[in-house]
C-alpha cells in the first residue's frame, strides 16, 4: 500500500496540434499502454496522506482508486473515455490539502476527487472544490459538520457544499454505536475520555461521551493529547487515579497506540476504545505491552467477510500493490466507482461525449448514483452522506484486530 507508480495526466500532442474535447483531453495516439485511439482522458484525483505517520491508510486509498480506474478501463465502462488518476500527498496537513485541491481544480481533465482521509483536511478543501463545481467523495471523513453544517448538533442540518459526498458513515452514528457497545455489551460504566484536539478526534469523543452518559454511564474524567507527541504519561496517570474501568480515545492510531501502552504501564489494566482512526495494525504495534481487549469501531462490515468484496480482494492482490488496502480500501474503490458511474451517466446523456460543463453535470449525477459496490449498496442522501450505516466493533487479540460485533445502525 505504500507506493505504486503514479499515473499523472499528460497532454498528448499530435502533428503539432492540440485537440481538446470539453473537459477531457482527446488522445489520438495508439501507443502501448496508453489510451485507445480517439478516447477522451478523464482524470480522477486522489488526495491522501501518502507519506508520514498515516501513510498506511493513505496508500490503501490511492491504490484502491487506481484499481477502480484500471477496472473501468479494462471493462470499457464508459465508452469513449479513458480514466487516469492524479494522486497528491497531503501528509494529513490541512494547508497541504488546500493546495492540492487548488492544483486538482486547475487540471480541467479532473472530473472528480477521492479523499481526503482526515476531516480536518477536508474542511480546508471543500470550499475550493465547491467553487469549481468539482465532485469530492471521501472514503474516510466522519465529522458530521462536513455534510450537515456546523449546527447539525442543534438539529439544524444544512448542506453547505453541494460537491461533497462520502462513502463512510458519520461520527453521529459511529460515536453512538461505540458508546452503546461499551456500556451494553462490554458492561463498562465509568469511562475516561481523551481526544487529540483535532476535528475528527474531538468531535467523535464528544458524541461518544454524550451517548455514554445518556445510557447511564459516568465520565470519570477528560483530557487532551497533542498530535505527534509521544509522552502521554500525565494523561495515563490521570486515568489511573480516576478509577475508570475503560478509556475512550478520539484520535488516530499513532497517538492511540502509545496512549494505550502508557495507561497499561501505570497498572490500569483497562481497555482503550476508539473509532476508525485507531483501527489499524499500527495501533497494536505501537504498544510495547499486550493490549488484548482494546476496542475500535470502523465503518461498514469486515471487507474480508463481505461476499460483495471477493472480487475486489482478488483483483487487489493480482494488482501487485506493495501495501494492503487497509481500513478504507473498499470505501475508496466505491468512492472512485461512484464518480465513474456519474461520468458514465453524463456521457450517455450527451451522445457519448464529455460535455463542456462536465463538472457541473457530474455533481448533479452523483445524487442519482446507486449501485452494488464492494462495501454494499452505494448511494447518497440529501446531504451527500452514504445511506450505508453499517458498523463493526473490533477487539485486539494478540497481533490482530478481530471483529466481535457488526450491525446496521438506526439513529
C-alpha positions in Angstrom: 0.0 0.0 0.0 3.0 2.4 0.4 3.6 3.1 -3.2 2.7 2.2 -6.7 3.5 4.0 -9.9 1.6 7.3 -10.0 -0.5 8.0 -13.1 -0.3 11.7 -13.9 -2.2 13.0 -16.8 -0.1 14.0 -19.7 -1.3 16.1 -22.7 -0.8 14.4 -26.0 0.3 16.5 -28.9 -0.2 15.1 -32.4 1.0 16.6 -35.6 1.8 19.8 -33.8 -1.8 20.4 -32.8 -3.6 20.0 -29.5 -7.2 18.9 -29.7 -9.5 19.2 -26.7 -12.9 17.7 -26.2 -14.8 19.6 -23.4 -13.1 19.0 -20.0 -11.1 16.0 -21.2 -8.1 15.9 -23.4 -8.5 14.0 -26.6 -5.8 11.3 -27.1 -5.5 10.2 -30.7 -2.3 8.1 -30.0 -2.3 4.4 -30.0 0.9 3.8 -28.1 1.4 0.7 -26.0 -0.2 1.2 -22.5 -1.8 4.4 -23.5 -5.3 5.2 -24.5 -7.2 3.5 -27.2 -7.3 5.8 -30.3 -9.8 8.6 -30.1 -10.6 8.2 -26.4 -11.1 11.2 -24.1 -9.0 11.2 -20.9 -10.9 11.8 -17.7 -8.8 12.2 -14.5 -9.9 11.2 -11.0 -7.9 13.0 -8.4 -6.8 11.4 -5.2 -5.8 13.3 -2.0 -4.5 11.4 1.0 -1.5 11.2 3.3 0.9 9.2 1.1 3.8 9.9 3.4 4.1 10.3 7.2 2.5 8.5 10.1 -0.8 7.9 8.4 0.6 6.7 5.1 -0.5 3.1 5.7 -4.1 4.4 5.3 -3.3 6.9 2.5 -1.6 4.4 0.3 -4.5 2.0 0.6 -6.8 4.8 -0.5 -4.7 5.6 -3.5 -4.2 2.0 -4.6 -7.9 1.2 -4.4 -8.8 4.2 -6.6 -6.1 3.0 -9.0 -7.7 -0.4 -9.1 -11.1 1.1 -9.8 -9.7 3.1 -12.7 -7.9 0.1 -14.1 -11.1 -2.0 -13.9 -13.1 0.7 -15.6 -10.6 1.0 -18.5 -10.3 -2.8 -18.8 -14.1 -3.2 -19.0 -14.6 -0.2 -21.2 -17.1 1.0 -18.5 -17.6 4.4 -20.2 -17.2 4.0 -24.0 -15.0 6.7 -25.4 -13.4 7.6 -22.1 -10.1 6.5 -20.6 -9.7 7.1 -16.9 -6.4 8.1 -15.2 -5.6 9.2 -11.7 -3.6 12.0 -10.2 -2.6 11.3 -6.6 -1.4 14.1 -4.3 0.1 13.8 -0.8 -1.5 16.0 1.9 0.6 14.5 4.8 -2.6 14.9 6.9 -2.0 18.7 6.9 -4.9 21.0 6.1 -2.8 23.6 4.3 -1.3 20.9 2.0 -4.8 19.6 1.3 -6.0 23.0 0.3 -3.0 23.5 -2.0 -3.7 20.0 -3.5 -7.4 21.0 -4.1 -6.3 24.1 -5.9 -4.0 22.1 -8.1 -6.6 19.5 -8.9 -9.1 22.2 -9.8 -6.6 23.7 -12.1 -6.4 20.5 -14.1 -9.5 20.7 -16.3 -9.4 17.0 -17.0 -10.2 16.2 -13.4 -13.9 15.5 -13.0 -13.9 14.1 -9.5 -11.6 13.6 -6.5 -11.4 10.8 -3.9 -10.3 11.9 -0.5 -9.1 13.1 1.9 -8.6 10.8 4.8 -8.8 13.4 7.6 -11.9 15.5 8.3 -9.7 18.5 9.3 -8.0 18.4 5.9 -11.3 18.1 4.2 -12.5 21.3 5.8 -9.7 23.2 4.0 -10.6 21.7 0.6 -14.4 21.7 0.4 -14.7 25.4 -0.5 -12.1 25.1 -3.2 -13.9 22.2 -4.8 -17.4 23.7 -4.4 -16.4 27.0 -6.2 -15.1 24.9 -9.1 -18.1 22.5 -9.2 -15.7 19.6 -8.7 -17.1 16.5 -7.1 -15.3 15.3 -3.9 -16.0 11.9 -2.4 -14.3 11.0 0.8 -13.9 7.3 1.8 -13.0 8.2 5.4 -14.3 11.5 6.6 -16.7 11.1 9.5 -17.2 14.5 11.0 -20.9 15.4 10.6 -20.4 19.1 10.0 -18.7 18.4 6.7 -22.1 17.5 5.1 -24.7 18.8 7.6 -23.2 22.2 8.6 -21.8 23.4 11.9 -25.2 23.5 13.6 -26.0 19.8 13.0 -25.8 19.1 16.7 -28.7 21.5 17.3 -30.9 19.7 14.8 -30.2 22.5 12.2 -28.9 20.4 9.3 -27.8 22.3 6.2 -25.8 21.1 3.3 -23.1 23.7 2.8 -21.3 22.2 -0.2 -23.2 20.5 -3.0 -20.0 19.0 -4.3 -19.2 17.0 -1.1 -20.1 13.3 -0.8 -18.7 10.4 1.3 -18.9 6.6 1.4 -18.0 6.5 5.1 -20.8 7.0 7.7 -20.6 9.9 10.2 -19.5 10.1 13.8 -23.1 10.7 14.8 -23.5 7.0 14.0 -20.0 5.8 15.0 -19.9 7.6 18.3 -23.3 6.4 19.5 -22.6 2.8 18.3 -19.3 2.8 20.3 -21.0 4.1 23.5 -23.8 1.5 23.2 -21.3 -1.3 22.7 -19.1 -0.3 25.6 -22.0 0.3 28.0 -24.4 -2.5 27.0 -22.1 -5.3 25.6 -18.7 -4.7 27.4 -20.6 -3.7 30.6 -18.3 -0.7 31.2 -19.9 2.0 33.4 -17.1 4.5 34.1 -15.1 5.8 31.2 -12.3 8.3 30.9 -12.5 10.3 27.6 -9.4 11.6 25.8 -9.1 13.3 22.5 -6.3 14.7 20.3 -7.9 18.2 19.9 -8.4 17.6 16.1 -11.6 17.9 14.2 -12.2 14.2 13.9 -11.0 13.1 17.3 -12.6 15.9 19.4 -15.9 15.6 17.5 -16.1 11.8 17.9 -15.2 11.9 21.6 -17.9 14.4 22.2 -20.6 12.4 20.5 -19.4 9.2 22.3 -19.5 10.9 25.7 -23.0 12.3 25.3 -24.4 8.9 24.4 -22.5 7.1 27.1 -24.0 9.5 29.7 -27.4 9.2 28.2 -27.2 5.4 28.7 -26.5 5.9 32.4 -22.7 5.7 32.3 -20.3 8.0 34.1 -17.5 10.1 32.6 -14.7 9.6 35.1 -12.6 12.4 33.6 -11.4 14.0 30.4 -8.1 15.1 28.9 -6.4 16.0 25.7 -3.2 15.0 24.0 -1.2 16.6 21.2 -0.7 15.0 17.8 2.9 13.8 17.1 3.8 13.9 20.8 4.9 10.6 22.4 4.8 11.1 26.1 1.3 10.7 27.5 2.3 9.7 31.0 0.4 12.7 32.5 -2.8 11.6 30.9 -2.1 7.9 31.8 -1.7 8.9 35.5 -5.0 10.8 35.4 -6.7 7.7 34.0 -5.2 5.5 36.7 -6.2 7.9 39.5 -9.8 8.3 38.2 -10.7 4.7 38.8 -12.2 4.4 35.3 -13.0 0.9 34.0 -12.3 1.9 30.4 -10.9 4.7 28.2 -12.3 6.2 25.1 -9.8 7.9 22.7 -10.9 10.2 19.9 -7.9 10.4 17.5 -5.6 8.4 15.3 -3.5 5.2 15.8 -0.1 6.8 16.2 -1.1 8.5 19.5 -3.8 5.9 20.4 -1.4 3.0 20.5 1.1 4.9 22.7 -1.7 6.1 25.0 -3.0 2.5 25.5 0.5 1.3 26.2 1.3 4.0 28.7 -2.1 3.6 30.5 -1.4 -0.1 31.0 2.0 0.6 32.3 0.5 2.5 35.2 -1.1 -0.7 36.3 -4.6 0.3 35.0 -5.5 -2.9 33.2 -8.4 -1.5 31.4 -9.4 -1.4 27.7 -8.9 1.6 25.4 -11.5 2.1 22.8 -11.5 4.4 19.8 -13.0 4.9 16.4 -11.9 4.0 12.9 -8.9 6.3 13.4 -7.2 3.6 15.6 -8.4 0.6 13.6 -5.1 -0.3 12.0 -2.3 -2.9 12.7 0.0 0.0 13.6 -2.1 0.7 16.7 -1.2 -2.7 18.0 2.5 -2.4 17.0 2.8 0.9 18.8 2.2 -0.7 22.2 5.1 -2.3 24.0 2.8 -4.3 26.2 0.0 -6.7 25.3 -3.2 -4.7 24.6 -5.6 -7.6 24.2 -9.1 -6.4 24.7 -8.6 -2.9 23.3 -11.5 -1.9 21.0 -12.2 0.0 17.9 -15.2 0.8 15.7 -14.9 1.1 12.0 -17.3 1.9 9.2 -19.0 -1.0 7.4 -18.7 -4.7 7.9 -15.3 -6.5 7.6 -14.5 -6.4 3.9 -13.0 -9.9 4.1 -16.4 -11.3 5.1 -18.5 -9.5 2.5 -19.5 -11.6 -0.5 -19.5 -8.3 -2.5 -15.8 -7.7 -1.8 -14.4 -11.1 -3.0 -13.6 -9.8 -6.5 -12.1 -6.5 -5.1 -9.8 -8.5 -2.7 -8.7 -10.9 -5.5 -8.1 -8.1 -8.0 -6.2 -6.0 -5.4 -3.9 -9.0 -4.8 -3.5 -9.6 -8.5 -2.7 -5.9 -9.0 0.6 -6.4 -7.1 0.2 -3.4 -4.9 3.0 -3.1 -2.3 0.7 -2.1 0.5 -2.6 -3.6 1.7 -5.9 -1.8 1.0 -6.2 -1.2 4.8 -9.3 0.2 6.6 -10.6 2.3 3.7 -9.7 0.4 0.6 -13.3 -0.9 -0.1 -14.7 2.6 0.5 -12.1 4.2 -1.7 -12.9 1.8 -4.6 -16.6 2.6 -4.2 -15.9 6.3 -4.0 -14.0 6.2 -7.3 -16.6 3.9 -8.8 -19.4 6.4 -7.9 -17.5 9.1 -9.8 -17.1 6.7 -12.8 -20.8 5.9 -12.7 -21.6 9.6 -12.6 -19.3 10.3 -15.6 -20.9 7.3 -17.4 -24.4 8.8 -16.9 -23.3 12.3 -18.1 -21.6 11.0 -21.2 -24.6 8.8 -22.1 -26.8 11.8 -21.8 -24.6 13.8 -24.2 -24.4 11.5 -27.2 -21.4 9.6 -25.9 -19.2 12.7 -25.4 -17.9 14.5 -22.4 -19.9 17.8 -22.2 -18.4 21.2 -21.9 -19.9 21.6 -18.4 -18.9 18.2 -17.3 -18.0 19.0 -13.7 -21.4 20.6 -13.0 -23.2 17.7 -14.7 -21.2 15.1 -12.7 -22.1 16.8 -9.4 -25.8 16.6 -10.4 -25.5 13.0 -11.5 -23.8 12.0 -8.2 -27.1 12.4 -6.3 -28.7 9.7 -8.5 -25.8 7.2 -8.3 -26.8 3.8 -7.0 -25.0 0.5 -7.4 -24.0 -2.6 -5.5 -20.4 -1.9 -4.5 -17.5 -3.5 -2.7 -19.0 -2.4 0.7 -22.6 -3.0 -0.1 -25.2 -0.7 -1.6 -23.7 2.6 -2.6 -25.9 5.7 -2.8 -26.1 9.1 -1.1 -28.8 11.0 0.8 -29.8 14.7 0.6 -26.7 15.7 2.4 -24.3 13.7 0.3 -23.8 11.2 3.1 -23.8 7.5 2.5 -27.0 5.6 3.0 -25.0 2.6 4.2 -24.8 2.9 8.0 -23.2 -0.4 8.8 -20.5 -0.5 11.5 -18.3 -3.1 13.2 -16.6 -3.3 16.6 -13.2 -4.9 16.6 -11.1 -6.2 19.5 -7.4 -6.7 19.8 -6.4 -10.4 20.1 -2.7 -11.0 20.0 -1.2 -9.2 17.0 -4.6 -8.8 15.1 -7.9 -7.0 15.2 -10.8 -9.4 15.4 -14.4 -8.4 14.6 -16.7 -9.0 17.5 -20.0 -7.3 16.5 -21.4 -5.9 13.3 -24.7 -4.0 13.0 -26.7 -1.7 10.8 -27.3 1.4 12.9 -30.6 3.3 13.0 -30.2 6.8 14.5 
